[in-house]
Amino acid sequence: MCPACETINELNAKFCQECGYKFFKEGSEKPKESALQIVQEKKEEKGGEKKAKEEVKGKKKSFFSQAQIESIRKSEEEFRRRQISTFIYILKKIEIKKKKKQKSLKHLR
């Protein structure tokens, strides 16, 4: 978590993805503050692990707006409908081929 803007970043990130804060000092390979340390401090300040986790969780930012999420959801639903339609079409074609094959076999007997 970035101490400057409180954005959740990857554990080994060198810079904050939101504000560009440097997590590492020049020439150092250890972070200034780890996300775990920040959560621990929040827990001590607020008096409870649950509150600290909720606070950190609330700081996560969505990469998509609500409208974009809804649009993606609709696209996924349409894709699923098309998959099902295609699957049904293929099953019908297979069934038709089976019936034709059975008819041709009956004629040969």
MDTraj code that builds the backbone (N, CA, C; nanometers):
import mdtraj as md
import numpy as np

residues = "MET CYS PRO ALA CYS GLU THR ILE ASN GLU LEU ASN ALA LYS PHE CYS GLN GLU CYS GLY TYR LYS PHE PHE LYS GLU GLY SER GLU LYS PRO LYS GLU SER ALA LEU GLN ILE VAL GLN GLU LYS LYS GLU GLU LYS GLY GLY GLU LYS LYS ALA LYS GLU GLU VAL LYS GLY LYS LYS LYS SER PHE PHE SER GLN ALA GLN ILE GLU SER ILE ARG LYS SER GLU GLU GLU PHE ARG ARG ARG GLN ILE SER THR PHE ILE TYR ILE LEU LYS LYS ILE GLU ILE LYS LYS LYS LYS LYS GLN LYS SER LEU LYS HIS LEU ARG".split()
xyz = np.array([
    [0.0853, -0.1174, 0.0000],
    [0.0000, 0.0000, 0.0000],
    [0.0893, 0.1229, 0.0000],
    [0.0532, 0.2168, -0.0835],
    [0.1323, 0.3385, -0.0951],
    [0.1072, 0.4288, 0.0257],
    [0.2128, 0.4704, 0.0949],
    [0.1926, 0.5597, 0.2088],
    [0.1520, 0.7009, 0.1670],
    [0.1756, 0.7351, 0.0404],
    [0.1408, 0.8694, -0.0069],
    [-0.0069, 0.8810, -0.0439],
    [-0.0555, 0.7852, -0.1253],
    [-0.1942, 0.7959, -0.1733],
    [-0.2828, 0.6801, -0.1270],
    [-0.2240, 0.5832, -0.0545],
    [-0.2954, 0.4683, 0.0021],
    [-0.3567, 0.3757, -0.1029],
    [-0.2959, 0.3713, -0.2212],
    [-0.3388, 0.2792, -0.3264],
    [-0.2740, 0.1436, -0.3009],
    [-0.3493, 0.0366, -0.3203],
    [-0.2954, -0.0981, -0.3073],
    [-0.2141, -0.1289, -0.4324],
    [-0.0897, -0.1707, -0.4121],
    [-0.0007, -0.2060, -0.5224],
    [0.0462, -0.3489, -0.5032],
    [0.1150, -0.4016, -0.6044],
    [0.1724, -0.5352, -0.5923],
    [0.2775, -0.5345, -0.4827],
    [0.2998, -0.6506, -0.4216],
    [0.3892, -0.6606, -0.3076],
    [0.5315, -0.6171, -0.3405],
    [0.5839, -0.6536, -0.4560],
    [0.7217, -0.6206, -0.4913],
    [0.7319, -0.5002, -0.5849],
    [0.6314, -0.4167, -0.5893],
    [0.6325, -0.3008, -0.6783],
    [0.7403, -0.2018, -0.6347],
    [0.8071, -0.1410, -0.7318],
    [0.9092, -0.0414, -0.7015],
    [0.8492, 0.0975, -0.6907],
    [0.7388, 0.1185, -0.7660],
    [0.6718, 0.2481, -0.7668],
    [0.5217, 0.2264, -0.7498],
    [0.4523, 0.3260, -0.6958],
    [0.3067, 0.3213, -0.6850],
    [0.2476, 0.3360, -0.8252],
    [0.1509, 0.2509, -0.8571],
    [0.0887, 0.2569, -0.9890],
    [-0.0001, 0.3793, -1.0052],
    [-0.0383, 0.4422, -0.8950],
    [-0.1273, 0.5584, -0.9012],
    [-0.0498, 0.6905, -0.9006],
    [0.0407, 0.7084, -0.8020],
    [0.1063, 0.8386, -0.7868],
    [0.2559, 0.8368, -0.8181],
    [0.3145, 0.7170, -0.8370],
    [0.4558, 0.7072, -0.8716],
    [0.5505, 0.7104, -0.7529],
    [0.4976, 0.7015, -0.6309],
    [0.5799, 0.7010, -0.5100],
    [0.6823, 0.5883, -0.5164],
    [0.8092, 0.6168, -0.4831],
    [0.9143, 0.5148, -0.4823],
    [0.9047, 0.4349, -0.3524],
    [0.8919, 0.3032, -0.3656],
    [0.8873, 0.2169, -0.2483],
    [1.0277, 0.1801, -0.2004],
    [1.1281, 0.1906, -0.2872],
    [1.2647, 0.1538, -0.2537],
    [1.3512, 0.2787, -0.2473],
    [1.4420, 0.2800, -0.1518],
    [1.5395, 0.3886, -0.1458],
    [1.6439, 0.3646, -0.2528],
    [1.7097, 0.4705, -0.2989],
    [1.8148, 0.4587, -0.4004],
    [1.9208, 0.3598, -0.3515],
    [1.9587, 0.2625, -0.4361],
    [2.0625, 0.1657, -0.4031],
    [2.0197, 0.0586, -0.3048],
    [1.8957, 0.0596, -0.2634],
    [1.8461, -0.0388, -0.1676],
    [1.7523, -0.1355, -0.2381],
    [1.7473, -0.2570, -0.1902],
    [1.6568, -0.3544, -0.2493],
    [1.5407, -0.3870, -0.1562],
    [1.5402, -0.3239, -0.0397],
    [1.4314, -0.3491, 0.0548],
    [1.3311, -0.2341, 0.0471],
    [1.2034, -0.2643, 0.0545],
    [1.1036, -0.1570, 0.0491],
    [1.1074, -0.0707, 0.1746],
    [1.0649, 0.0546, 0.1584],
    [1.0572, 0.1444, 0.2738],
    [0.9549, 0.0919, 0.3735],
    [0.8373, 0.0585, 0.3243],
    [0.7317, 0.0025, 0.4079],
    [0.6602, -0.1040, 0.3271],
    [0.6389, -0.2172, 0.3865],
    [0.5654, -0.3213, 0.3153],
    [0.4168, -0.3037, 0.3417],
    [0.3365, -0.3640, 0.2567],
    [0.1914, -0.3591, 0.2741],
    [0.1532, -0.4209, 0.4075],
    [0.2250, -0.5268, 0.4456],
    [0.1958, -0.5949, 0.5720],
    [0.2205, -0.5021, 0.6904],
    [0.3296, -0.4242, 0.6841],
    [0.3590, -0.3297, 0.7914],
    [0.2504, -0.2232, 0.8022],
    [0.2052, -0.1738, 0.6887],
    [0.1013, -0.0703, 0.6885],
    [-0.0280, -0.1256, 0.7463],
    [-0.0634, -0.2480, 0.7057],
    [-0.1849, -0.3108, 0.7597],
    [-0.1702, -0.3281, 0.9101],
    [-0.0505, -0.3704, 0.9535],
    [-0.0261, -0.3901, 1.0972],
    [-0.0425, -0.2580, 1.1723],
    [0.0108, -0.1487, 1.1151],
    [-0.0031, -0.0179, 1.1786],
    [-0.1489, 0.0250, 1.1859],
    [-0.2224, 0.0037, 1.0773],
    [-0.3647, 0.0389, 1.0755],
    [-0.4392, -0.0403, 1.1816],
    [-0.4012, -0.1676, 1.1948],
    [-0.4669, -0.2550, 1.2925],
    [-0.4436, -0.2022, 1.4335],
    [-0.3206, -0.1623, 1.4606],
    [-0.2882, -0.1093, 1.5926],
    [-0.3596, 0.0234, 1.6181],
    [-0.3630, 0.1090, 1.5142],
    [-0.4297, 0.2395, 1.5282],
    [-0.5791, 0.2243, 1.5512],
    [-0.6435, 0.1421, 1.4723],
    [-0.7892, 0.1291, 1.4768],
    [-0.8357, 0.0267, 1.5803],
    [-0.7429, -0.0562, 1.6263],
    [-0.7800, -0.1520, 1.7292],
    [-0.8583, -0.2707, 1.6754],
    [-0.8062, -0.3366, 1.5747],
    [-0.8715, -0.4578, 1.5274],
    [-0.8311, -0.4939, 1.3859],
    [-0.8018, -0.6207, 1.3645],
    [-0.7599, -0.6671, 1.2323],
    [-0.8699, -0.6491, 1.1292],
    [-0.9939, -0.6735, 1.1697],
    [-1.1054, -0.6638, 1.0755],
    [-1.1185, -0.5221, 1.0208],
    [-1.1107, -0.4233, 1.1082],
    [-1.1220, -0.2850, 1.0640],
    [-1.0088, -0.2479, 0.9702],
    [-0.8884, -0.2932, 1.0004],
    [-0.7728, -0.2619, 0.9165],
    [-0.7881, -0.3230, 0.7783],
    [-0.8314, -0.4480, 0.7731],
    [-0.8505, -0.5141, 0.6442],
    [-0.9598, -0.4455, 0.5633],
    [-1.0691, -0.4085, 0.6300],
    [-1.1779, -0.3398, 0.5604],
    [-1.1310, -0.2056, 0.5057],
    [-1.0486, -0.1368, 0.5824],
    [-0.9999, -0.0070, 0.5380],
    [-0.9096, -0.0231, 0.4159],
    [-0.8206, -0.1201, 0.4207],
    [-0.7317, -0.1459, 0.3078],
    [-0.8133, -0.1907, 0.1876],
    [-0.9104, -0.2777, 0.2112],
    [-0.9960, -0.3273, 0.1039],
    [-1.0727, -0.2118, 0.0389],
    [-1.1180, -0.1176, 0.1184],
    [-1.1923, -0.0035, 0.0679],
    [-1.1071, 0.0903, -0.0161],
    [-0.9756, 0.0827, -0.0006],
    [-0.8860, 0.1706, -0.0748],
    [-0.8576, 0.1196, -0.2157],
    [-0.8893, -0.0069, -0.2414],
    [-0.8654, -0.0614, -0.3747],
    [-0.9493, 0.0162, -0.4749],
    [-0.8871, 0.0488, -0.5859],
    [-0.9578, 0.1241, -0.6885],
    [-0.9898, 0.0326, -0.8049],
    [-1.1051, 0.0507, -0.8604],
    [-1.1459, -0.0292, -0.9756],
    [-1.0840, 0.0305, -1.1012],
    [-1.0413, -0.0584, -1.1906],
    [-0.9857, -0.0111, -1.3170],
    [-1.0963, 0.0234, -1.4161],
    [-1.2190, -0.0192, -1.3875],
    [-1.3307, 0.0032, -1.4777],
    [-1.4407, 0.0812, -1.4067],
    [-1.5094, 0.1648, -1.4822],
    [-1.6235, 0.2364, -1.4266],
    [-1.7409, 0.1395, -1.4186],
    [-1.8443, 0.1781, -1.3485],
    [-1.9623, 0.0923, -1.3350],
    [-2.0261, 0.0655, -1.4713],
    [-2.0279, 0.1656, -1.5587],
    [-2.0844, 0.1494, -1.6934],
    [-2.0024, 0.0488, -1.7744],
    [-1.8700, 0.0542, -1.7611],
    [-1.7847, -0.0401, -1.8318],
    [-1.8063, -0.1820, -1.7804],
    [-1.8200, -0.1963, -1.6504],
    [-1.8446, -0.3282, -1.5907],
    [-1.9761, -0.3845, -1.6427],
    [-2.0787, -0.3017, -1.6475],
    [-2.2096, -0.3457, -1.6974],
    [-2.2008, -0.3846, -1.8448],
    [-2.1270, -0.3078, -1.9225],
    [-2.1088, -0.3383, -2.0643],
    [-2.0366, -0.4717, -2.0826],
    [-1.9338, -0.4953, -2.0029],
    [-1.8601, -0.6223, -2.0080],
    [-1.9516, -0.7373, -1.9692],
    [-2.0310, -0.7169, -1.8659],
    [-2.1237, -0.8220, -1.8203],
    [-2.2239, -0.8574, -1.9317],
    [-2.2771, -0.7546, -1.9985],
    [-2.3712, -0.7793, -2.1081],
    [-2.3037, -0.8524, -2.2233],
    [-2.1808, -0.8138, -2.2537],
    [-2.1059, -0.8813, -2.3605],
    [-2.0829, -1.0277, -2.3269],
    [-2.0500, -1.0549, -2.2009],
    [-2.0284, -1.1926, -2.1578],
    [-2.1575, -1.2738, -2.1689],
    [-2.2685, -1.2136, -2.1292],
    [-2.3976, -1.2825, -2.1393],
    [-2.4308, -1.3140, -2.2849],
    [-2.4086, -1.2183, -2.3744],
    [-2.4342, -1.2394, -2.5173],
    [-2.3428, -1.3489, -2.5719],
    [-2.2178, -1.3476, -2.5305],
    [-2.1234, -1.4501, -2.5731],
    [-2.1711, -1.5886, -2.5286],
    [-2.2162, -1.5991, -2.4031],
    [-2.2677, -1.7280, -2.3523],
    [-2.3891, -1.7738, -2.4319],
    [-2.4801, -1.6801, -2.4612],
    [-2.5994, -1.7147, -2.5407],
    [-2.5587, -1.7692, -2.6768],
    [-2.4620, -1.7033, -2.7393],
    [-2.4155, -1.7481, -2.8712],
    [-2.3472, -1.8847, -2.8631],
    [-2.2712, -1.9059, -2.7559],
    [-2.2076, -2.0364, -2.7380],
    [-2.3130, -2.1463, -2.7276],
    [-2.4162, -2.1212, -2.6481],
    [-2.5226, -2.2193, -2.6296],
    [-2.5951, -2.2434, -2.7612],
    [-2.6254, -2.1363, -2.8340],
    [-2.6924, -2.1496, -2.9638],
    [-2.6075, -2.2320, -3.0602],
    [-2.4789, -2.2045, -3.0628],
    [-2.3881, -2.2796, -3.1506],
    [-2.3838, -2.4259, -3.1096],
    [-2.3777, -2.4513, -2.9811],
    [-2.3750, -2.5881, -2.9303],
    [-2.5020, -2.6636, -2.9698],
    [-2.6159, -2.5994, -2.9540],
    [-2.7438, -2.6608, -2.9918],
    [-2.7468, -2.6883, -3.1414],
    [-2.7000, -2.5932, -3.2212],
    [-2.6945, -2.6100, -3.3666],
    [-2.6097, -2.7317, -3.4032],
    [-2.4938, -2.7438, -3.3411],
    [-2.4043, -2.8571, -3.3689],
    [-2.4703, -2.9886, -3.3282],
    [-2.5353, -2.9902, -3.2123],
    [-2.6043, -3.1122, -3.1681],
    [-2.7135, -3.1531, -3.2668],
    [-2.7878, -3.0551, -3.3165],
    [-2.8927, -3.0843, -3.4151],
    [-2.8325, -3.1408, -3.5433],
    [-2.7223, -3.0828, -3.5891],
    [-2.6556, -3.1317, -3.7098],
    [-2.6082, -3.2763, -3.6905],
    [-2.5533, -3.3036, -3.5746],
    [-2.5073, -3.4403, -3.5444],
    [-2.6255, -3.5363, -3.5443],
    [-2.7347, -3.4946, -3.4845],
    [-2.8553, -3.5785, -3.4793],
    [-2.9083, -3.6060, -3.6203],
    [-2.9093, -3.5043, -3.7053],
    [-2.9555, -3.5201, -3.8441],
    [-2.8657, -3.6190, -3.9181],
    [-2.7341, -3.6070, -3.8998],
    [-2.6408, -3.6984, -3.9652],
    [-2.6622, -3.8417, -3.9176],
    [-2.6888, -3.8582, -3.7872],
    [-2.7142, -3.9925, -3.7333],
    [-2.8389, -4.0530, -3.7955],
    [-2.9431, -3.9730, -3.8065],
    [-3.0683, -4.0220, -3.8653],
    [-3.0484, -4.0605, -4.0114],
    [-2.9746, -3.9784, -4.0860],
    [-2.9467, -4.0083, -4.2271],
    [-2.8669, -4.1379, -4.2386],
    [-2.7716, -4.1550, -4.1501],
    [-2.6883, -4.2747, -4.1527],
    [-2.7724, -4.3982, -4.1205],
    [-2.8617, -4.3854, -4.0209],
    [-2.9505, -4.4967, -3.9846],
    [-3.0427, -4.5319, -4.1016],
    [-3.0955, -4.4319, -4.1716],
    [-3.1834, -4.4550, -4.2868],
    [-3.1073, -4.5293, -4.3972],
    [-2.9844, -4.4826, -4.4228],
    [-2.9076, -4.5465, -4.5297],
    [-2.8710, -4.6906, -4.4917],
    [-2.8476, -4.7155, -4.3644],
    [-2.8179, -4.8513, -4.3203],
    [-2.9409, -4.9415, -4.3313],
    [-3.0603, -4.8879, -4.3061],
    [-3.1837, -4.9655, -4.3167],
    [-3.2094, -5.0068, -4.4623],
    [-3.1781, -4.9161, -4.5542],
    [-3.1969, -4.9447, -4.6962],
    [-3.1009, -5.0514, -4.7466],
    [-2.9847, -5.0595, -4.6852],
    [-2.8858, -5.1593, -4.7275],
    [-2.9222, -5.2999, -4.6814],
    [-3.0002, -5.3135, -4.5767],
    [-3.0361, -5.4441, -4.5230],
    [-3.1392, -5.5075, -4.6049],
])
top = md.Topology()
chain = top.add_chain()
for i, resn in enumerate(residues, 1):
    res = top.add_residue(resn, chain, resSeq=i)
    for name in ("N", "CA", "C"):
        top.add_atom(name, md.element.get_by_symbol(name[0]), res)
traj = md.Trajectory(xyz[None], top)
